[in-house]
């Protein structure tokens, strides 16, 4: 196992604001409204951030890489014992952070896709997350997703 630390990534202020804006579970249109810019402009900033963050394609993965590389402010940590996840939900945590679809997760874990979809819904419910990007933030806060896990799939 490699212990390589990813290089720190520097995002432009608007790229950082667009990505951080999604972390609370907001949709891109709401983030754009808060930043007083057009949704298309916010989308462009988000694409730029993803490109700099090791070329990830999904916003959830961009948030995880952003936290790992310290390109965006990390959320305050909470006591991980406040939430205990069943094994089937713990198994999908790193896959969700990578931005994998349910069908890719099912193939990776060798489980039926409908079970993976249910586990994803249950995970979001347990985390009280609005969407997958918000789930990454909650997982980071609860220390169920770590920089080490993210670094492992970056290389």
Buried (B, 14 or more C-beta within 10 A) or exposed (E): EEEEEBEEBEBEEBBBBBBBBBBBBBBBEBBBBEBEBEBEEBBBBBBBBBEBBBEBEBBBBBBBBBBBBEBBEEBEEEEEEEBEBEEBBEBBBBBBBBBBBBEBBBEBBEBEBEBBBEBBEBBBEBBEBBBBBBBBBBBBBBEBBBBEBBBBBBE
